[in-house]
């Protein structure tokens, strides 16, 4: 219990107060209400993650930040009477009851209403009253209310709720004609019966079902239509899918490449960080794009300095000096140090021998201290005076080299000042000297500025991660996009780039529940910048094996991937009974594909950590697949990547990027 209390305090600090919620009553209520009491016992470890969690009847308990945001928007006073529509677990009602005098809450699912009422009584909330009924009609018996809050999205604001709002009262509700996304609205009733409307931002909620909301049989597609059975959708997929009948590294991807057309940025994802078929087929598509469409950049979700070792290898560039450190040595080593990637980089090395070269680059920012050292080594060679300045500027970061996350914690707790000005000034100075430095060796200058950019952005990232919420995620993906832009500038106006990263980075975040949390990603930034000249490709699987760890920094294991959840896109694809296929989504063979897949469903994401025992909470999120990707590639049964073990890697030349020489 003490651990959960500490987790609750940390949740309020990182996910609520740090994101701008200042109302002391709301903060006190969020600290006081035990969220673990409102969820299944097996989910207790997730109680204070800032994410929704499942309830019975396909409903969810809202993420803590959204509960706090909506409660704060009500501007509650201690004497207020509140009406809540959508009791769910009863958690939000308990938060409201810690602030207001009386809370009346309506739930359309009898099972949830009964369970919530009993739980609230057990916890001593005598000022909460629960009704099983149609929330779109309100609870007229106890009207008028000083505040009304609606925890589901409706096509419009139900008139009965407006009628039950007192003069001076506030109503907060998600509203939107498109059921995949809504606008959070606050209405304040004037004394003369008129209303003042304020839009508080985009959100995504379950649909508000009832006589004055969406009809029960309408699916979550943005417009009313008949219900479609999953079997019917699976049959449609079987009709329109383009089967992959050969081995993935020899698959015929000609039709896919034709649809990619003149795109300048092609994002190719993966549903796990440890599946052989995803890596091999992505590499095969990339080879065809390089060979037939003139792509000159391959950029991966890898650390910049480590990927630079691959770049020098595939370009045949000599090392300036023998490497003193081991590439791809940090967790998770198997993510890039595997046979599938090795086959691609050896092909790329051969390709570059006789043709205009193609580069391989890293997009990520975790290499803070290695990047500092590489910037200093570069400046020592080209500008010793600038190197002395750089050492002074970077010196304040060096005490934290063993654990860069400790630097972020020290700054946010006030025990150490941040170093943003110094590291940004270093990057700015290097860019000012671009003509001079680049004239000596453009490749080395690109590498040095890439490392300087990592230092500047990683410093901000490690500070932001202690505030929680969307800020650190967004900083990371914005860094990836800025790196892409720098690479395109370096390669010139005809540059074309293939990006390799997880689906969660390369599918458009605006089409997933990430957008509700205020998160963007690389795929969204590419679509915003390049429009139809960006092409987004995702992968999925039903079952098989995957290389992953049970915990961060844990040992790699070959784990069984569980069959897909019945409410997921993956289950639809599995039910199509086609072992492997490509599904066009931007321009499908039949318009019905986008329509039938346009209902938000669960989608699975396995990173470097896989926890099958809590898979629904740990690895599924809601998405709208046809808006998330332009193509979807399905491999029903998959197997784990084949990591390169040290015993084999010792046979590589010392300068090979996967050689196990030098300290990590």
Residue pairs with C-beta under 8 A, 6 or more apart in sequence:
4 34
4 36
4 44
4 47
4 48
7 47
7 48
8 30
8 31
8 34
8 35
8 47
8 48
9 31
10 48
11 30
11 48
11 49
11 50
11 64
12 27
12 30
12 31
12 64
14 50
14 466
14 467
14 468
14 469
15 50
15 64
15 65
15 468
15 469
16 26
16 27
16 30
16 64
16 65
16 68
17 27
18 467
18 468
18 469
19 65
19 467
19 468
19 469
21 27
21 65
21 68
21 69
21 72
22 72
23 71
23 72
23 75
25 76
25 78
25 98
25 99
26 68
26 71
26 72
26 76
26 95
26 99
27 68
28 98
29 71
29 95
29 96
29 98
29 99
30 64
30 67
30 68
30 95
32 98
33 91
33 94
33 95
33 98
34 47
34 123
35 47
35 48
35 61
35 64
35 91
36 44
36 47
37 119
37 123
38 61
38 89
38 90
38 91
38 94
38 116
38 119
39 46
39 47
39 53
39 55
39 61
39 89
42 614
43 53
43 54
43 614
43 617
45 614
46 53
46 614
46 617
46 618
47 53
48 64
50 63
50 64
50 65
50 468
50 469
50 517
51 63
51 517
51 617
52 60
52 61
52 62
52 63
52 513
53 60
53 61
53 617
54 60
54 61
54 616
54 617
55 61
55 88
55 89
55 112
56 109
56 111
56 112
56 115
57 109
57 111
57 112
58 567
59 88
59 109
59 112
59 206
60 88
60 206
61 88
61 89
61 91
62 88
62 91
62 92
62 151
62 205
63 516
63 517
65 469
65 517
66 203
66 516
67 91
67 92
67 95
68 95
69 184
69 200
70 92
70 149
70 151
70 172
70 184
71 92
71 95
71 96
71 99
71 149
73 170
73 172
73 184
73 186
73 200
74 82
74 96
74 147
74 149
74 170
74 172
75 147
75 170
76 82
76 96
76 99
76 100
76 146
76 147
77 100
77 146
78 99
78 100
78 101
79 100
79 101
79 146
80 99
80 100
80 101
80 146
80 147
81 100
81 101
81 102
81 103
81 104
81 142
81 145
81 146
81 147
82 96
82 100
82 102
82 103
82 104
82 145
82 146
82 147
82 148
82 149
83 103
83 104
83 105
83 106
83 138
83 139
83 142
83 143
83 145
83 147
83 148
83 149
83 161
83 164
84 92
84 93
84 96
84 103
84 104
84 105
84 106
84 148
84 149
84 150
84 151
85 105
85 106
85 135
85 136
85 138
85 148
85 149
85 150
85 151
85 152
85 161
85 173
85 208
86 105
86 106
86 107
86 135
86 150
86 151
86 152
86 208
87 93
87 105
87 106
87 107
87 112
87 113
87 116
87 130
88 107
88 112
88 116
88 151
89 112
89 115
89 116
89 119
90 105
90 115
90 116
90 117
90 119
90 120
90 128
90 130
92 149
92 151
93 103
93 105
93 116
93 120
93 125
93 128
93 130
94 120
94 123
94 125
94 128
96 103
96 128
96 149
97 103
97 120
97 125
97 127
97 128
100 127
100 146
100 147
101 127
102 127
102 129
102 142
103 127
103 128
103 129
104 129
104 131
104 139
104 142
104 145
105 116
105 128
105 129
105 130
105 131
106 130
106 131
106 132
106 133
106 134
106 135
106 138
106 139
107 113
107 116
107 130
107 131
107 132
107 133
107 135
108 132
108 133
108 134
108 135
108 209
108 210
109 132
110 132
113 130
113 131
113 132
114 132
116 130
117 130
120 128
120 130
129 142
131 139
133 139
134 210
134 211
135 150
135 152
135 208
135 210
135 213
136 154
136 158
136 160
136 161
136 208
136 209
136 210
136 211
136 212
136 213
137 158
137 160
137 210
137 211
137 212
138 148
138 158
138 160
138 161
138 163
138 164
139 164
140 160
140 164
143 163
143 164
143 166
144 164
144 165
144 166
144 167
144 169
145 164
145 165
145 166
145 169
146 166
146 168
146 169
146 170
147 169
147 170
147 171
147 172
148 161
148 164
148 165
148 169
148 170
148 171
148 172
148 173
149 171
149 172
149 173
150 161
150 171
150 172
150 173
150 174
150 208
151 205
152 174
152 205
152 206
152 207
152 208
152 209
152 213
153 174
153 175
153 176
153 179
153 182
153 203
153 204
153 205
153 206
153 207
153 208
154 173
154 174
154 175
154 207
154 208
154 212
154 213
154 214
155 175
155 176
155 177
155 179
155 213
155 214
156 175
157 171
157 173
157 175
157 185
157 187
158 208
158 210
158 212
158 213
159 212
160 212
161 171
161 173
162 171
162 187
162 189
162 195
165 171
165 187
165 189
166 189
167 189
167 190
167 191
167 193
168 188
168 189
168 190
168 191
169 188
169 189
170 186
170 187
170 188
170 189
171 186
171 187
171 188
171 189
172 184
172 185
172 186
172 200
173 184
173 185
173 187
174 182
174 183
174 184
174 185
174 203
174 204
174 205
174 208
175 182
175 183
175 185
176 182
176 183
177 222
177 223
178 222
179 207
179 214
179 218
179 220
179 221
179 222
180 204
180 220
180 221
180 222
180 511
180 598
180 600
180 624
180 627
181 202
181 203
181 204
181 515
182 202
182 203
182 204
182 205
183 199
183 200
183 201
183 202
183 203
184 199
184 200
184 201
184 202
184 203
185 197
185 198
185 199
185 200
186 197
186 198
186 200
187 195
187 196
187 197
187 198
188 195
188 196
188 198
189 195
190 196
202 515
202 516
203 516
204 513
204 515
204 516
204 600
204 622
207 213
207 214
207 218
207 220
208 214
209 215
209 216
214 224
215 224
217 226
217 227
218 224
218 225
219 225
219 227
219 228
219 599
220 599
220 600
221 595
221 598
221 599
222 598
228 596
230 571
230 572
230 575
231 575
232 596
233 572
233 596
233 597
234 572
234 573
234 575
234 576
234 577
235 576
236 590
236 592
236 593
236 596
237 572
237 573
237 576
237 578
237 581
237 583
237 593
238 576
238 577
238 578
239 589
239 590
240 583
240 584
240 588
240 589
240 590
240 593
241 576
241 578
241 581
241 582
241 583
241 634
242 255
242 256
242 581
242 582
242 583
242 584
243 578
243 579
243 580
243 581
244 251
244 252
244 281
244 579
244 580
244 581
244 582
244 633
244 635
245 251
245 252
245 580
246 252
248 277
248 280
248 281
248 284
248 580
248 635
249 280
249 281
249 283
249 284
249 343
250 284
251 281
251 284
253 284
253 285
253 288
253 582
254 288
255 582
256 285
256 537
256 582
256 584
256 631
257 285
257 288
257 289
257 292
257 293
259 535
259 584
259 586
259 587
259 630
259 631
260 266
260 289
260 293
260 535
262 533
263 496
263 530
263 532
263 533
263 534
263 535
264 495
264 496
264 497
264 530
264 533
264 534
265 484
265 496
265 497
265 499
265 526
265 530
265 533
265 534
265 535
266 289
266 295
266 496
266 497
266 498
266 499
266 534
266 535
266 537
267 499
267 501
267 506
267 522
267 523
267 526
267 534
267 535
267 536
267 537
268 282
268 285
268 286
268 498
268 499
268 500
268 506
268 537
269 501
269 502
269 503
269 505
269 506
269 507
269 536
269 537
269 538
269 539
269 629
270 278
270 279
270 282
270 500
270 501
270 502
270 503
270 539
271 278
271 502
271 503
271 538
271 539
271 540
271 541
271 604
271 605
271 606
272 278
272 541
272 546
272 548
272 561
272 605
272 606
272 607
272 610
273 332
273 335
273 502
273 547
273 548
273 606
273 607
273 608
274 332
274 334
274 335
274 546
274 547
274 548
274 556
274 606
274 608
274 610
274 640
274 641
275 539
275 541
275 544
275 546
275 547
275 635
275 638
275 639
275 640
275 641
276 340
276 638
276 639
276 640
276 641
276 642
277 541
277 580
277 635
277 638
277 639
278 539
278 541
278 635
278 638
279 338
279 340
279 341
279 641
280 340
280 343
281 539
281 633
281 635
282 500
282 539
283 340
283 341
283 343
283 344
283 347
285 537
286 295
286 298
286 344
286 498
286 500
287 344
287 347
289 295
289 496
289 498
290 296
290 298
290 348
290 351
290 358
290 498
291 351
293 496
294 494
294 496
295 358
295 496
295 497
295 498
296 356
296 357
296 358
296 359
296 491
296 494
296 495
296 496
296 497
297 358
297 359
297 361
297 487
297 488
297 491
297 495
297 496
297 497
297 498
298 348
298 358
298 359
298 360
298 361
298 497
298 498
298 500
299 307
299 360
299 361
299 362
299 363
299 483
299 484
299 487
299 497
299 498
299 499
299 500
300 307
300 336
300 360
300 361
300 362
300 363
300 499
300 500
300 501
301 362
301 363
301 364
301 480
301 500
301 501
301 502
301 505
302 328
302 335
302 336
302 362
302 363
302 364
303 330
303 362
303 364
303 365
303 366
303 367
303 370
303 454
304 361
304 362
304 363
304 364
304 365
304 367
304 371
304 447
304 450
304 451
304 453
304 454
304 483
305 327
305 362
305 367
305 370
305 371
305 374
305 451
305 454
306 327
306 328
306 336
306 362
306 367
306 657
307 336
307 360
307 361
307 362
308 361
308 362
308 447
308 450
309 323
309 327
309 657
310 327
310 345
310 360
310 657
311 317
311 359
311 360
311 361
312 318
312 319
312 657
313 345
313 349
313 655
313 656
313 657
314 345
314 348
314 349
314 352
314 357
314 358
314 359
314 360
315 352
315 357
315 359
315 443
316 349
316 352
316 353
317 443
319 655
320 381
320 444
322 654
322 655
323 654
323 655
323 661
323 662
324 662
324 663
325 370
325 662
325 663
325 664
326 659
326 660
326 661
326 662
326 663
326 664
327 657
327 658
328 335
328 336
328 337
328 657
328 658
329 664
330 366
330 664
331 549
331 552
331 553
331 608
332 549
332 556
332 608
333 556
333 643
334 547
334 556
334 641
334 643
335 608
337 643
337 644
337 649
337 658
338 547
338 641
338 642
338 643
338 644
339 641
339 642
339 643
339 644
340 641
340 642
342 644
342 658
345 360
345 657
348 358
348 360
351 358
352 358
359 487
359 491
361 450
361 483
361 487
362 483
363 479
363 480
363 483
363 484
363 499
363 501
363 522
364 476
364 479
364 480
365 454
365 457
365 458
365 461
365 476
365 479
365 480
366 458
367 451
367 454
367 458
368 397
368 404
368 454
368 455
368 458
368 459
368 462
369 397
369 398
369 401
369 404
370 451
371 451
371 452
371 454
371 455
371 458
372 394
372 397
372 398
372 451
372 455
374 447
374 448
374 451
375 390
375 394
375 426
375 430
375 448
375 451
375 452
375 455
376 387
376 390
376 391
376 394
378 444
378 445
378 447
378 448
378 451
379 386
379 387
379 390
379 448
380 387
382 437
382 440
382 444
383 433
383 437
386 429
386 430
386 433
389 426
389 429
390 426
393 419
393 422
393 423
393 425
393 426
394 419
394 422
394 423
394 426
394 455
396 417
396 419
396 422
397 407
397 419
397 423
397 455
397 459
400 406
400 407
400 410
404 458
404 462
405 462
405 465
407 416
407 459
407 462
407 463
408 461
408 462
408 463
408 464
408 465
408 466
409 466
410 416
411 417
411 418
411 463
411 466
412 463
412 466
412 467
413 466
418 459
418 463
419 459
420 456
420 459
420 460
420 463
423 452
423 455
423 456
423 459
424 456
426 452
426 455
426 456
427 449
427 452
427 453
427 455
427 456
430 437
430 448
430 449
430 452
431 449
434 445
434 449
437 445
437 448
438 445
438 446
442 490
446 486
446 487
446 490
449 486
450 483
450 486
453 479
453 482
453 483
453 486
454 479
457 475
457 478
457 479
457 482
458 479
460 475
461 472
461 475
461 476
461 479
464 471
464 472
464 475
465 472
469 517
469 518
470 517
470 518
470 519
473 519
473 521
474 518
474 519
474 520
477 505
477 520
477 521
477 522
477 525
478 520
478 525
480 501
480 505
480 522
481 522
481 525
481 526
481 529
484 497
484 499
484 522
484 526
487 495
487 497
488 495
488 497
499 506
499 522
499 526
501 522
502 605
502 607
503 538
503 539
503 603
503 605
504 514
504 521
504 605
504 607
505 521
505 522
505 523
506 521
506 522
506 523
506 536
506 537
506 538
507 521
507 523
507 536
507 538
507 623
507 628
507 629
508 521
508 523
508 524
508 527
508 536
508 627
508 628
508 629
509 515
509 519
509 520
509 521
509 523
509 524
510 520
510 524
510 627
511 623
511 624
511 625
511 627
511 628
512 603
512 621
512 622
512 623
512 624
512 628
513 621
513 622
513 623
514 520
514 521
514 621
523 534
523 536
523 628
526 534
526 536
527 534
527 536
535 586
535 630
535 631
536 628
536 629
536 630
536 631
537 629
537 630
537 631
537 632
537 633
538 625
538 628
538 629
538 631
538 632
538 633
539 632
539 633
539 634
539 635
540 569
540 570
540 573
540 603
540 604
540 632
540 633
540 634
540 635
541 561
541 570
541 634
541 635
541 636
541 637
541 638
542 561
542 563
542 564
542 570
542 571
542 573
542 574
542 636
542 637
543 560
543 561
543 562
543 563
543 564
543 636
543 637
543 638
544 560
544 561
544 637
544 638
544 639
544 640
545 558
545 559
545 560
545 561
545 638
545 639
545 640
546 558
546 559
546 561
546 606
546 610
546 638
546 640
547 556
547 557
547 558
547 559
547 640
547 641
547 643
548 556
548 557
548 559
548 606
548 607
548 608
548 609
548 610
549 555
549 556
549 557
549 608
549 609
549 610
550 557
550 609
550 610
550 611
551 609
552 608
552 609
554 609
556 643
558 640
559 610
559 612
559 640
560 612
561 606
561 610
561 612
561 638
562 612
562 615
563 571
563 574
564 570
564 571
564 573
564 574
564 604
565 571
565 602
565 604
565 615
565 616
565 620
567 601
567 602
568 601
568 602
568 603
568 604
568 620
569 597
569 601
569 602
569 603
569 623
569 625
570 603
570 604
572 597
572 601
573 583
573 632
573 634
573 636
574 636
576 634
578 634
578 636
579 635
579 636
579 637
580 633
580 634
580 635
580 636
581 633
581 634
582 631
582 632
582 633
582 634
583 593
583 631
583 632
583 633
583 634
584 593
584 630
584 631
585 593
585 594
585 597
585 625
585 626
585 629
585 630
585 631
585 632
586 630
586 631
588 594
588 626
593 626
594 626
597 624
597 625
597 626
598 624
598 626
598 627
599 624
600 622
600 623
600 624
601 622
601 623
601 625
602 616
602 620
602 621
602 622
602 623
603 620
603 621
603 622
603 623
603 625
603 628
604 615
604 619
604 620
605 619
605 620
605 621
606 619
610 619
611 618
611 619
625 632
644 658
646 660
649 656
649 658
649 659
649 660
650 659
650 660
652 658
652 659
653 659
654 661
